[in-house]
Amino acid sequence: MCTSSELHLQLKKHFGFNSFKGQQEEIIAHLMHGGDVFVLMPTGGGKSLCYQLPALLMEGTAIVVSPLIALMKNQVDAIRGFSADNYGVAYFLNSSLTRTQIIEVKEALLAGKTKLLYVAPESLTKPENIQLLKQIRISFYAIDEAHCISEWGHDFRPEYRRIRPLVKEIGKAPLIALTATATPKVQQDIQKNLGMMDARVFKTSFNRENLYYEIRPKVDVNRELVRFIRTHGGKSGIVYCLSRKKVEEIASFLQVNGIRALPYHAGMDASARTGNQDKFLMEEADVIVATIAFGMGIDKPDVRFVVHYDIPKSLEGYYQETGRAGRDGGEGVCVAFYSYKDIQKLEKFKQGKPIAEQEVSKQLLMETVAYAESNVCRRKVLLNYFGEDYKQDNCKNCDNCLHPRKQFDGQEEMCLVMETVQKSLQQFNSEHIANIIAGVSNAMIKSYQHHKLDVYGMGKDRTAHFWNAVIRQGIVLHFLEKDIEKYGALSVTQAGKDFLENPSPLMLFEDREMEEETDASADTQTKAGGGGGDTVLMSMLRDLRRDMAHRLKLAPFVIFQDISLEDMSILYPVTLEELVHCQGVGEGKARKYGKGFVELIEKYVEENEIIRPQDMVVKSVINKSLNKVYIIQSIDRKMDFEDIAEAKGLSMDELIEEIEVIVNSGTKLDIDYYLEQTIDDDKLEDIFDYFRYEAQSESLSEAVKELGSDYSEEEVRLVRIKFLVEVAN
């Protein structure tokens, strides 16, 4: 068996490293002495080396069970690169191989050349492969991505449950199980299912100090995404989406906007998928838009940002996916867009599944919600979930710490929460406890007679959302515990009981309602980039618009809508050509009203030495522009709107919306022919005069209210279009 100095020599020889990282040497030594090992190590911590080096040094072949073909290929290519003199040192065995390739793998194995065989769990179960492996000497079994074995993990795979009986059938050898993410519950589940309760456990801190965490409200997300990526111009990044359809859509959208982006998902042709992965690794593409399947085991150390377009299904998944950033120790920015509507969609997807599976999924999802909506340090919440205590009060590298929200003394509130947990016999989840305190009346509360508890409704002056926030902070403070096996049932810890007996001032954070935020507000202008517009400039633009409107005797919205001014305050256009890139500004509007605005902006930029964003144009995907061209041409030909809508598969509302967008950007459309057919002359005149002389905004609801019930919303919209064409454009 190798001594420490010999291990260091072999490390240098095979991998070129002078020293081991963290606990690598201890792990390797224990495995080589025949002991079972459980390794909990965050992404980028060097897990792969823990089985690759001993595999090269021990007699026989190491069987590495891995869940993804992409991961296997990447690992085999890497190990072959380290051992250039011996092509047969590593192989993989999975469904992607041809018959000829399978024969080559088998011959190398039987010849004793192969030191590492990567195999999918499905391939391991095939009788012919079991018989093959029985014929060779196995040095040890490595179970990579071991969290897949647990139904409480984020990526449960039933076939992983069969590994233990298969190992018994093939032949006993030491086991090493490795994962980058596991809660205490998942860890226990892994060890139990693999029959390695006596294994030595090596756990590295889950804290990735170089990663910046931020949650943003999912508002105008496509525009925010483009802005974000452009602030990280030329850097490698991953955008995660939940569906294959969304991956394709966002990849196309980014390409249209000049970003070197490629899609990656399981529904793609295998060669195209592998090709895109390789292009990303070779820096022929800057961004990969992918489902969660991408990234597992992909060794690209300089990924600088990870964006979750859709909120992930679990905190474990989120941790692992964000872990692809900054593996070289450099900057890693992790931004997730959050909307509770997405959570509701995910819950619907689980309908029809077994009840137990639905409950597990819901618990994992609610942990993600708690993380997204919390105002506590992101690191503190994340590490607490993995059973690790983060002692610092401010990590200085997440949105909540850089821009802390208001705090309050929550002594009484925390005591009320713990009393409610105790009086409900510690058998209910946080949602139920919050509803009791807030005085919510629902079937579940009534069925358990909890509306008769003396604590019922004691916090009804606050929402259930507020009480959920207090509960979450109670868990982080270790006053409360959540039993995931009992579907999130809360119990009061000893620390909580001590606090109840001797309460003291306790500063808690007020939680935020993410859905109420309408944009990436000014206080999130962090190192992650983005945020709202220049408020000072915005005020000056409004003043200019008001003065111009007064001079021209027009309503201000006729000149430029608010959305156009907002874009100007973000993009700082200083020429009419640049002004056209702002929303709602076409060439016609730019020529007609734009000169004063770009002159004001240019002067402002110079005086304040502002560095302007470059090429901040956010373009729509191609089908939108095709619609636009078709609609303009059809109206020129005086086609009925109903026929235009039918031809493009649009409803009437959708067609009018498309026309409004076209006209708001400054394009002139003559729709008089259609108005003459559908709207009475007197009505048309009344609506037109309203917008010409009375309206103070473009608000449709205000117009309908003022004009009265004799005028339909569709009529008002159509005449407003005519008004904007004749007066504004």
N, C-alpha and C positions, 0 to 999 in steps of 0.2 A: 504493500500500500504506500502511496506517495506521502512524503513528508511535506511540511509547509513550504520549504525552499524548493522542493521538486515541483510542487503545484505551481509556484510562481514562475519557474522556468518553463513549464508546459503552457502556462497562460501566455507568456511572451512569445513562445514558439508558434502556437496555433492562432492566437488572436491579436498579438502585437501589443498587449497591455502590460504595463509594468507592475500594476497592483490591482487587487480585487476591490470591488465597490461594496460598501456596507457589509452585509453578512454573507456575501457570496462564498467566501472560502469555507466558513463554518458549514454552510449548507452542503457544499460539494464534499467535504470531508465526511460528514455524517452519512451521506448517500453512499459514498464509496466504501464505507465500513459496513454497509448492509442494512442501515436503518431507514425506516419510512420517514418522509419529510413532507410537511405542509408549508408552502411558501405564500405569504400574503405580501405582495410588493406592488406598489403603484406602477403604472405605465411609465416606461423609461428607466425603471430601477435596475434593469439587467437580469430579468427572470430567465431569459433564454439561455444565457451562459451557464446557469445553475445546472442544466441538464446536458448542454452541448459539450462542455469540457469533460465531465466524467464519462460521457458516452465515448469520446475519443480515446480515453485512457483505460477504460475497463474492457475486459474480455467480453466478446459477444456483441449483440445488437441491442440498442435501446429502442423501445417501441414508444413513440410519441403520439398520443391521441390528441388530435386537433380538430376543431369544428369546421374550419373553412379551407377551401381549396386555395384561395388567394394567399392565406397565411402560410400554408404548406409550401407553396411554390416560392414565396419570398424567403422562407427559412432555409429551404434546400439550396437555393441560389446563393444565399449568404454563406452557408457552411462550406459549400463547394469553392466559394471564393477564398475562404481561409485556407482550404486544403487543395490548392491548385494542382498538386502532383497526384492527387487521387480522386478522379471523377466519381468513382463508385462509393465514396464515403457516406453519402446521404441520398436517399430516395424518398419519394412519396407514393402511396398506394391509395388511389381513390377512383371515382367514377369517370374522371376526365381522361384517363389513360386509354390508349389503343391496346389491342391484343398484343401487338409486337412489343410495346413498352412494358406491359405487364410481365411478359416472358423475360425481358431484360432485368426487371426488378427481382424476379424470383431467382434467376440464375446468379445474380450478384449476392443475394441473401444466402443461398445455399453454398456459395463459394467462400463465405465468411469475410467478404470484402466490406459489407455495409455496416457502419457503426451507428447510424441513425435512420430509422424507418418511420416516416410520418404517415399516419393512417387515420382516416375518418372513422368515427364510431360505427357508422353503417357498414363500412368495409370490413371492420373487425368481426362483425357478426356472421359474415359469409363462411359457410363450412369449408370451402376450399382454402380460404385464408387462414382459418383456425388450424387446419391440417398442416399448412406450410409453416406457420410459426411454431408448431410443436416440434418441427425438425431442426430448429436452430437454437443456439444458446442465447438466451435473453439476459442482458446485463441488468436492466431495470425497466419499469414502466413509468413514463412521464404523462400525467394528465394535465394538458394545458387548457386554459380557460375553464378551470374546474368548477366555477360557479354555475355552469350549464347543467350540473347534476342536481341542483336544488330547485324545487318549485317556488321557493322564496327568492330565488335569484332573478336577475333581470332578463336572462336569456335562457330559460329552462328548455332543455332538450331531453325528451323521454329516453332516447337511445343511450344517453350517458348513464342511465340507471343500470344498464346491462353490463357495464364495464367490469364490475367486481366478479360476477359469475364467469365471465369470459376469461379473466385473468386466472381464475382457479383452474379452468379447463385447459388453458394453454400451458401454464406452468408458473409456479410461484417465483417471484423476484421482488426486490425492493420497489416501493412506490414513492414517486414524488408528485404531489398535486400542487399546481400553481394557478394563482388568480391575481388579477390587478384590482379586484373589487369584491368584497364580501362583508356583509354585516355579521355580527356574532352568531345570529341564527343560521345564516347561510354557511358559515364556517363549520358549525356543528353538524349541519346537514351533509356537507361534503365528506367530512371525516367518517360519519356514521355509515353513509352509503358505500364508501370505498373500503370499509372495514379497517380503518387506520386511526382509531381513537387514541392509540398509544404513540402516534407519530410525533416527532419533535416539530414544534410550531415555530416558524421564523416570521415575525411580523415587522415590517418596516412602516414608519409613519406615512400616513396617507396625505400628509400636507405637501402640496406642490407650491412652494413659496413664490415661484416665478410666474404663476398663472394669475391673471386678473379676471375676476368673475363679475358679470353684470347681467341683470334681467331688464329687458325693455318691454313696454307695452306693445302689443302687436297692432300697431296703427300705421297705415300707409307703409306696410312692411317692405314691399318691393323697392320703393324709393330709398328707404332707410338702408336696405341691404346694399344697394349700389353705392350709396354715399360711404357706407362703412368700408366696403372693399376698396374703394378708390382712395380712402385715407391711408390704406395699407398697400398702396400701389406696388405691384411687382413682387409682393411677398406671397408665400405659399399659404393656402388656407383650405379648410373643409367646411362646406355648408351641409348640414344634416336635415333631411326631410323625412317624414314618416311614410309617405307613399311613393311608389314608382312613378305615378303620373306627375306628382308634384316635382320630383327630381328632374324629369324631362322638361317640364314647363320652366322651372327656374334656371336650368342650364341654358336653355334657348334664350330666355330673357337676359341673362348675363352676357351671353355671346352677342346679342343684338346691341348691347350697351358697351361693346368693345372690351369686355373682360374675357381673358383666356380661361374659359370654364368648360369642363367636360362632365357628362353624367356617369353614374356608376350605380347599378342595382342588379338584383338577381334575375330580372326578366330580360336583360340584354343578352345578345349572343355572346358566348363565352370568349371568343377571340376579341370582340369589340370591347368587352369589359376589361379583359387583361391588358389590351392595348391602351385603354384610357388610364389604367392604373400605372402602367409603365411610363406613359407620357408625363404623368404627374410626378413620378419619382425622378424622371430625367429632366424635369423643369421645362418641358415643352408646353405645359399648362400650369397656370397659377392656382386655379381653384378646382376642386372636385366637389360636385354636388352629388350627394349620395344618401342612400338609406343606411341604417345602422350597421349593415353587413360590412361596409367599407371601414377599413382602419384597423381591424383586429389583427395585430401582429405586423402591421405595415411599419417598417422602420424608416421613416423619413424624419430625421431629428429637427429639421428647421421649419416645421409647420408653425406659422406665427399667429394664426387665428383659427378658432373653431366657432362657427355660428350654428345655432339651432334655429332653423326657420320655424319648425314646430317643436313645442315643448316635448321632451322625451317621456316615455312611459314610466320610468323609474329613476330614482336618484343614482342607483348603481350604474344604469345605462348612461346617465348624464356624466357621472364621474369618469367613466371609462372613455367616453367619446371626447370630453374636454381634455383628457389625458394625452390625446394625440398632439396637442400643442406644446411647444417649447421643450421637447424631449432632450435637447442639447443644453438645457439650463438657461437658454436665452428667453426673450420676451414671449409670452403666450397670452393672447387676449381671447377670452371666452364670453361670447354674448348669446343670450337666448331670448327669443321673442315669445312673449307669454300672453295668452288670452284664455279666460276661463271657458269660452266657447269651444276651444280646441279640446279641453278636458272633457267636456260634455260629449263631443264627437267620439273620443276614445272610449268613453263608457258605453256608448251605443254600439260600438264595434264588438263589444264583448257579449252583447245580448244573444241568447241562444246557446252560449257555452254552458258547461256544468256550473252549478251555483258556487261550488267551492273555488273553481278557477276564477269566476267573476269576482268573488270576495277578495281573493289574493291580489288580483289585478287592481281592484279598487284601492286596497290598502297601499300598494306600491305607488299608485297614481296620486293618492292624497298626500304622500310624503313629498312628492314633487311639487304639488300645489303649496304645501306649507313652506317649502324652500323658496319658491318663486315669490310668494306674497309676504314673506318675512322681512322685517327691517333690521334684524339682528345680523351681525357679521356673517357673510356667506360661508366663510371658512369654518366658523364655529358650528353652524348648523350642519354643514356637510360632514365634518369630521366626527361630530356627535353621532350622526347616523351610522357611521362605521365603528362606533364604540371607542372613539378616541377623543380625549379631552384637549381642546385648544385653549390654553391658559390666557392668551393675550386678549384684551378687550377691543383692540383695534388692529386689524391686520394691515391696514394702509394699502390694500390691494384688491378691494372690491367696491362696488358702487355704494353699498350701505355704510362702509367705513369712511369712504372719501366724502360722502355727502350724507351724514347721519340725520335721521328724522327726529322729530320731537320726542322727548322722553317725559314720563310722568311717574309719580310714586305709586306703584302698583301693589303695595303691601296688602290692602284690603281685598283687592281683586284676586290676587293669588290665593289668599286664604279662602275666599268664597269658592274658587274653583276646586281646591283640594277638599273642602267640606262636602261639596256636591259629589265629587268622585267617591268619597267614603259613604255618603248617605245613599248612593245608588249601588252600593256593595261592590264597587270596583270591577264591574262587569260590562262597562259600556265605553264606546269610542268617543273621541273628542267632539265629533259633530253632535252626538246625542247630549253630551254634557253641556256644550255651548247652548244648545236649544233649551235645555231645562232652565239654565240661568237667565236666558233672554226671554223666557216665558212663552216660547213657541208652542202652539197647540197643534200637535199632529197625532196620527194614529198610533205610532210607536210609543210616544210619551203617555198617551191615555191607556194603552194596553198594559203598560207596566205601572200604572197609577202614579207616575212621577209628577203629574200636575198637582198631587196632594202633598208632595214634599215641602217642608218649610222654606227650602232654598229656591223653589220654583218661582221664576219671575223676579228674583231679587236684583237681577241686573238688567231689567227690561228697558232701562233708559239707554242701553247700549245694544248694538246689533250682535247677532250670533257670530258674525265675522270678527268682531272685536274680541269676543270671548275665546274664539279659536286661536287668536294671536297670543292671548295670555297663556293659554294651554301650551302652545308651541314653545314659548319662552320658559315655561315651567319644566318642560322636558329637557331643554338645553341646560337649565340650572340643576338638573337631576333631582328636582322636587317630585316629579312625576315620571313614571315608566310606562312604556307602551308594549303590550304583549302582542306581537304580530301574529302568533299562532291562534290567539283568540280574537282575530280580526280587529286588532288595534285597541283592545280593552285597556283602559287607563287604571293605574294603581298609584297610591301615594308611597314614596320611598321613605326610608328612615330620615333622610335629610329634610324631606317635606314635612314629616311629623314633627321634627325638631323645630322647624320654622313656624308651624301652627301653634306650638306651645309657647314659643318666644318670638313673636313676629317683630320685624324691624323694617325701617325704610328700605324699599326695593325699587330701583329705577328700571322701568320697562319701556320698550319702544312702542310708540303708536304705529299700528300697521297701516299699510296703504291699500287702497282699493285700486288695483291695477287697471280695471276696466274704466275707471273714471278719468284716467289720464288720456289726453287727446293727442299728444305728440311726445316726441323725445324731448322733454323739457330742459330748460337751461341748466338746471342743477345736475344733469347727468352728462355734462360736457367734460368727461373724464379722459383719461389717456386712451380710452377705446375709440375716441373720435365721435363725430356726429353731434346731435343735439339740435335745438331749435335755431331760429334765425337771430339776426342782430336787432335787438329790440330798439336801440337808438335809431338805427337806420329805418326800421319799420315805421317808427313814429314820424320821421321826416318825410317818408314816402306817402304816408296817409295825409299829411299836411299839404303836400304838393298836389295830390289827387283832389283834395277838397277845394283848393284854390282854383285848379283847372276846371273842376266841375262847376264852380260858381261862375267862372268867366264864360264858359261855354253853355251855361244854363242847362246842365245835364245832371242826372243823379250820379254820384261818385262811382257806383258799380258799373255804369255804362263804360267808363274809361278803362279801368282795370278792376277785376274782382280781388277780394282779399287774398285768395290763394295765389294770385299772380304777384302781389306785393310781398307775400311771405317768401316766395321763391327768389325774388329780387334781393331780399335781405339775407339770403343764404348763399346765392351764387355770385352776387356782386357783378352783374353784367355792365360793361362800360361801352359797348357798341350796340347798334340796333341788331346786328347779326347774332350777338350773344343774347340779347333780350328775347329773341324768338324761342330760345331754349327754356324759358320759364313757362309754367303751366298757364294755359288760357291766353297765350300771346302768340298770334300768328303774324305773318309779314305785314298784313294790312294794318292791324292794330299798332304794331311797332312803328310803322311809318307815320300813322295818324297821330298817335299820342306819346310815342316813346322818347323823343328827343330830350325833353326836359328831365325825364327820369334817369336816363343813362348819364347825362351831364351831372346831375346831383350825385349819383353813385360814384362816378369817377372822382369828383372832388372829395367826397367822403373817404374813399379808399386812399387817396393820396395824403390827405391831412392826418389820417389815423394809421398810416403805414400798414394797411391790411394786406395780408397775403391771401390772394383769391384762390379758391379751389379751381382746378383746371378740368375742363371737359365734364362738368357736372350735369350733363344731359341725361335724363332718364327716358329712354325710348320704350314704347310699347312693342310687344312681339308682333310679328309680321301679319297675322290674321286680322289684327285691329286695323292696320294701315290698308289692307285689302278691302275691308268693310268700308272704310272712309272713302276710298277711291270709287267704289261701286255706288255708294250712296250719292256722292256728288254728281257722278255721271247720270244716274237714274233721275235725279231731280232736274238736272239740265234737260233731260228728255221728257220731263213732265209726267213721270210714272206715278200712279197712285201709291200712296204710302203703304197701303195694305199689301200691294204686290211686292214692293221693295222688302218689306218685313218678311214676307213668306219666302222670298228668294234667298234670304240670308239666315233663315231659321230664327228670326227675332220676334219677340212680342212687340206690340205697338209702343209700350212704355220704353222698351229697350231701344227701339229705333229712334224715338224722340230724344232719348238720352244721347245717342250717338250724334244726332243732328245738333243738339245743344253743344256738345264738345267741339264739333267742327266750327260752329258759328262763334263760340266763345274764344276760339283761337284766332278769330279775325277773318275767316273765310266768308265771302258773300254767297248766299244761297237764295234764289228766288222761289219762294214757296207759295206765292200769291195764288197760283192756279189751284192748289189743293185747298187753301183757305176759302176760296170762292165757292167750292163745292160743298164744304162741310160746316161753315160758320156763317150765321146771319150777319149782314152788313152792319147793322146797328150794334150788335154784340162786339164785332171786331173793332169798331171805332171806339166803343167804351173801354175795352181792355187796353187798346193802344194808347189812348189818352191817359189812362191810369199810369202806365209805365212812363209816359212822356212828361206828365206834369205832377203826379202825386207820389209815386214810389220813391222811397228813400234807400231801398235795398233791392236785391234781385230775389228776395224771399218769395217763394211760390205760395206758401201757406198764408202769409200776410196778404198777398194779392187776392187769393180766393176768399179770405175773410172779409176784406174790404169791398170786393165786388158783389158778394152775396151768393146765395144758393142757386140763382138762375144760370150761373156760369160754371161749367165743369172744369175740373183741373186740367184735362187734356186741352180744352179750348184756350185756357189761360197760358199754358206752356207753348202752344203753337203760335199764339199772337206775340208772346214775349220773344220768340225766335225772330219773327218778322221785325219787331221793334229793334232788337239788337243788330240785325242786318242793316236796317236803314239808318239808324242813329249812331250806333256804337262802332260799326265797321266801315 
